[in-house]
Amino acid sequence: MQCELDSYIHTENSLAQFFNNCIVSTDNANDFIGTTELYNEYVKYCNTNNLMAVTAQKFAKSDILKTKYKSDRANARGYCYMKFM
């Protein structure tokens, strides 16, 4: 069952593919990507790889963002502890 789930994630889930292939998790709160920049790069990734992009609202509410990254800068909208590869 886990093998089937992993296969689905890698072949069907554009969010998981984007985060696996384009984002690096860090331990540094200064590594920060703004919300708009992150979503725009995701859309470019999907277009380049013939994947269907989710809406900006679904992107922002994705489990990947909610569980792995913090949005803890008062003066900027985005996510800490991540950078582009």
N, C-alpha and C positions, 0 to 999 in steps of 0.2 A: 504494500500500500504506500509506504514512504517513497519508494522508487517512482511510482506513478504520480504522486504529488510533486516530487522534484521535477519530473518530466513536464508536467503541466506548467509549473512556475517558469521553467526555462523556455518553453515554447509558446505559451499563451499569455503570460502576464507581463505586459509592457512595463509596468511599474517595477516589478522585481528585476526584470532584465536591465532597466536603466540604472537602478541602484547597484546591482551587481557589477555592471560594466563601466559605470561612469563616476561613481561616488566612493570616496574613501572615508571611513569613520576614523576619527582621531580622538585624542585625549585633551586636545587644546581648545578651550572655549573661544580663542581668537580666530579659529578656523570657522568662518561664517559664510553662508551663501544666502543672499536675499531671496525672498519668496518668488518674486517675478523672474529673476535670473534663473532660479532652479527650475521653475515650470517651463520657461522658454527653452532651456537646454533639453528638458525632457521631450518637448514637442519636436524639436530638431532631431533628437535621437530616434523617435518613433517614425518620423518622415523618412529619415535615412535608411531605416531598417524595415520599412513597409509594415509597421505595427500600428494598431489603432490606439491613439492617445485618449486618455480619459479627460474629462473636463477639469478645469482648474479647481472647482469645488471638490470633486472626488479626489483629485490629487492631494489637496490640502488635508483631507480627512482620511487619507490612507493610513493603514495600520503601521506601515513602515515609518512614516514620519511621526506618528503619535507615540510609538513605542521606543524608537531609537534616538531621536534627536530632540533637543530642547530649543524652544524659541524664547530665549531669555535676555534679549536686548531691548531695553525700554524705548530706545529711539529709532529702532529699525525693525522691519518685519522680515523674519527669516529664521534660519536654523544654524545653531552652533554645533561644533564637534563634527563638522563634515567639510570636505573639499573635493573639487573635481580631480579625477585622475590625470 
